[in-house]
Amino acid sequence: MPNTAPENGTDGTPRLHVAVAVIHNERGEILIARRPAHLHQGGLWEFPGGKLEPGEAVIQALGRELAEELGITVESARPLIRVRHNYPGRAVLLDVWQVEHYRGEARGCEGQPIAWVEPERLPDYDFPAANTPIVTAARLPRHYLVTPEPANDSALFLSRLEQCLRTGVRLVQLRAKKLGSAGYELLAQKVISLTRRYGARVLLNADPELAMKLGADGVHLASKRLLSLKERPLPAGFWIAASCHDERELAHAAHIRADFAVISPVLPTPSHPEAGGLGWERLFQLAEMAPFPVYALGGMRDEHLQLACARGAQGIAAIRGIWGEWRESL
């Protein structure tokens, strides 16, 4: 589990531990603030927060900083992502929490400009480099649906997918290993059209060129395809996700500038019970080294969501755990 123990950057510089908040309003917009010009990374936009005082817990620092900077009282928050970044002569650990409930009306109490921004517009703003993974995490949902094989009934497959979209699924990986290329492309066209109607994103588990050709939101790279790449396969504006099982694959995903990864298998799965699982502590270790958000995959169900997030995950990815469960909302 995360702690407040001090650590050093790669050059031995003490790493500054900072509590950071992602705050939503009732319209789903996210609050950002502009750093004063005289500070490090001055003039850029950032997510509000500040450094921990000696012996202070992260949630305590978060509440104190948001009261001082924005005049709001945090009522509940959850871990989102931890980001380590090394600037020349300065190393930081950004301990990012998503504020779920707060009291008061946010304002720039220290004279700093603030703005409420739609999540999809966050990439339009200039942030410090350390904030890049936070921008990604703020735009990703907590559930990532991996589709099962569609078999021979595409109409039933699409009907089940639409039920998932109606319950709130907003991120889908179209995985259909048993379909030929022509069949996959035809199904992908229908899935893209369907997800567009619900404002959801779909990533193709296929050649990146097909994602660009069909206008999908991006691509999910199986580990074999990931390791075969030397650079990012799609330009900015597309999402790149990767399947990772160990440090080597995570490091390569970072090398090609993937946006997020799926770590698996966390728990044994019905399809591969003999494979065992990485376990929760191993998930935490891998999430801590990843320079981007990660999802936990493998035996995941809704009851595992809070535990996965507490171990550093953005949320859970699942086939049966999402595809086979129908709820009013996620």
N, C-alpha and C positions, 0 to 999 in steps of 0.2 A: 504493500500500500504506500501511497505517497507520504512523504514526511517533510519536515521543515529543516532537516539537517543541512548545513552549508556544504557546498561542493565547489570545485574549481572548473574553469574552462580548459580548453585544450592547451593554452599557453601558461597554465598555472594561475591565471587571474581568478580571484574569488568570483563565483557566479552569483549575480544579483537575483534574488528570489522575489518575483513580482506577482501579486494577485491581480488577475484581469477578469473583467466581466463582459459577457455578451448579454445584452438586455433587449428584450422585445417589448413593444407596446401592443395595444389592443388591435392594431392594424397589421401586426406581423413585421413592422419595421424594426431595424436594429440601430441602437444609439452609438454614434462615434463622436470623438472630440478631436480638435486640432491641438497638437503639441505647441507650446510656446516656442518662439523662434530661438531663444537663448539656450534651450535645452538640447541634449543629445537627440539627434533625429528631429530637431525642431522644424516646425512648419508642416510636418506630415500629419496625417490623420491616424488615430489609434483607437483601440477599445479601452474604455476607462479602467482605472485601477491604480495601484501603486505598490511600492516595495513593502515587504514584511518588516516589522520591528523585531528585535531580538526576542525569541521565545514566543512569538505570536503565531497562532494557527492561521492557515490560509483563509478560512471562512471569516475569522475575526478581522483580518486585515482587509478583506473585501468589503465587509460592512462598514468599517471605519473610513476607508478611502471613498466609498460611494456617498457616504453621508457628507464628507468634507467637500468632495468635488462636485456632486450633483444634487445634494440635499434630499436624497431618498433613503429609505430604510429597507434593507433587504429582509424579506420574510422567509423565502426559501430559495435555494440554489443547489445545483448539482454539478459535479465535475464534467468538463467537456473535453479538454485536451491539455497536455503539458508539452511545452515547446522549449527546446534548448537551442540557443543561437549564439554564435561567436562573432561579435563585431571586432574590428581592430582595437585592441586595448580594452575591450569590455565584453563580458560574457553574461548572458541573462538566462534565467529559467522563468518562463511565463506560465504560471499556474492558472489556467483559464476555467472559469465556472460560468454556466448558463444560469442567469437569474430568472427564476420562474415566476416569483411573486415579489412585489415591493410596494411600499406606500410612499406617497408624495409625488410631486411633479418634477421631473428632472430639469435642471437648469445648470448653466455654467457658473457655479458659485465662485470660481477663481478667475472669472473673466474669460475663460476659454470658449471659443465657438463650439457649439455642438450641432449635430444633425441627425435626424431620423431617416434611415436609408432602407429602401427595399433590399432584401438579401441579394437579389440578382444584380443589383447595381453596385455592390461593394467593390467588385474588381475595377470599377471606374475611378476609384479614389486612390491616392498615393499613400501607401502605408509603409512603415519601416519593414525591412526584409523579414524580421522575426514574426511579423503579424500575418504573413502569407498563409501558413497553415490554419490560422484562426479564421481568416476569411473563408477558407474552404470548409472548415468544420461548421461555421455559422450557416452555411448554405446547404448542408447535408442533413437528411432526416435521420431518425434513430433506427429505422427499419429498412433493410435492403433485401428485396425479394429476388431470389434466384429461381427461375422457372424450372419445373420438372420437364421431362421429355414429353412432347405434345402427342406422341403416339400417332394414330391415324385419323384422329378427329380434331381438326383445327377449330371447328365451330365450338366444340365443347371446351377446348383449351382457351379460346378467346373469351368465352362466357365466364369461365372460372377466373381468368385474369381480370375481367371487368368487375367481378365481385370484390376482388382484392383492392382494386382502385377505388371502389365505392367505400370501402372501410377505411381508406386513408393512405394506402401505399402510394409513395411518390417517387420511389427509386426502384427500377426493375433491371435485372440482368436477363437477357434472352439467351438461355443456354439450351441448345438442342443438338447434342453431339451426334445423334443417330440420323438426322436429316441430311440429305445430300445438299450440295451448294445451292441448287436451284430451289429446292423446297425450303431451305432456310431463308433465302432471300425473299421468297413470296410471303412466308410467315412474318418475317421482320417488317415488311411493308405494312402489313395489317396491324402488327403490334405497335409500330410507331404511330400510326393513325389513331389507334385506340388510346394510347397513353397521352397523346396531344389533347384529346378531349377532356382529360382530367388534370391537365397541367403537371403531369408526371414526366420524369426523365427515364429513358431507356438506353441501356448500354448493351451493345452486341458482343457476345462471346464469339468473335469471328475476326476475320482479317480487318485491320483498321481501315483499309481502303473501302470496304463495304459500308462501314459506318458513315464515312464521308459521302459516299455515293448516294446512300438512301436518306441522308439527313438525320441520322440518329444523334443522340446527345453525346455519344462517345463509345468507348470500347472497354471491355473487360478482358484483361490479358491472363490467360492460363499461365502457370509457372513456366512451362516449356516455351511458349511464345515470348513471355517476358524475358527470359534469359537469352533468347536469340536476338534481341534488339540491342542496338548500340546507342540509340537516341530516342527521344519522344516521338511516337509514330503519328501523332496528330497535332495540328497547331493549337494555339490558345483559343479558348472558346469551346473546345471539346473536352469532355471528361475522360481521364485515363485512370482506370482501376486495375489492380493486379492481385492475383492469388499468391500468397506467400506463406511459407511454412517454417522459415528459419531466418537467421540473421543475414545469410548470403543473399537470399531472395529479396529481403527488405532493402538491403543496401543497393541492389541492382535496380529495384523499383525507384529508389531515390535518385540513382544515377541518371535514369532516363526521364526524371521529373514527373513521375506519376502523381496523381492528385490524392489518391487514397488507396488503401490496401485492405484485403480480407485475409485474416489470419485463421488458419485451420489445420487440423480439426481440434477445437478446444475440448469437446467432449466426444465420447464414442457415438457413432451414428448407427441407425438401424441397418443401413446398407453396408457398413463396414465395422461391425462391432469388434472384430478382432484387431483393428488398428489402434485401439485405445484412443487417447486424446492427449493434447499438450497440457491441459489443466489450467486452472485460473492463474496460478503464480507465473507460469511460463508465458501466458498471454500478457500479463503485466510487464514482464521483462522485455518482451518484443515490442509492446506498445510504447514503452519508455524510450526505446532506441529509434523508433520510427519518426521521421521528420514530417509526418502528415497524419491525418486521421486514419484509424483502422477500425474495421468491423470484426466481431467475433463470429465465426462460422463453425458448425459442427455440433449437432444435437441441441441447437438453440431454440428456445421457446420464449414466450413473453415473460414467464417467471424468471428467466435468466437476465432480463434486460438491465435491471438495476445493478446486479453483480458484475455484468460485463462492463458497464460504465464506470463502476468503482475500480475496475482493474485497468482502466485507461482506454477503453474502447469508445468509439463514437456511438455504437449501438450494436445491434445483432443483424446478421445476414442469415437467411434460412430458406429452405425449400418447404419441407413439411410444416415447419413451425409457423409459417405465414400462409402458404398456399392452402393448407388444409384446415385453417381455423377462420371462422367467420365471426367477426365482432362488429358492434355498431361503430366503434372507432378504435384507432390505435393510440 
